[in-house]
């Protein structure tokens, strides 16, 4: 296949990228210095070789250990665990600098069409809570996007966690977040208020 066509089709598979944008990426690469193309190719290669999923929070990281540096950091607050939909949402909360507990990445939100939790790591979350409770966990913060899918996921998880671990406090973010907004696009101040206003 024509290499230009081939790469355009690969870029089109990226989330939120249409054929026109994909074409522009390829044009950019055609105009770029060979070193830039090489760096991109090497980075993709390296990603496959050395990025791994943390066995504790389930986010992807490029560090050496089995657990990521956040989960390995014993200075964080073991009383708090925040459940987020995606790695990007975790990164946004971490950037806001107002949260010092641990995280768990659920891997998405419930699809309202099926109301199923297919592909989500809720079982893994529930199974891991016992060990976290032994280490001091008191509160699970459900931090999902402010949309119907996020709300449905929070309701379902609250039920499931509450059924198994009645003593845990389960909270959701305060609605400082504007409706429909993804955590990853919220600014630090908004996230700080949403965390402070959790209930
Ligand atoms: Zn981790």
Boltz pocket constraint, residues with backbone or C-beta under 6 A from the ligand:
constraints:
  - pocket:
      binder: B
      contacts: [[A, 54], [A, 55], [A, 56], [A, 57], [A, 58], [A, 59], [A, 67], [A, 68], [A, 69], [A, 70], [A, 71], [A, 72], [A, 103]]
      max_distance: 6.0
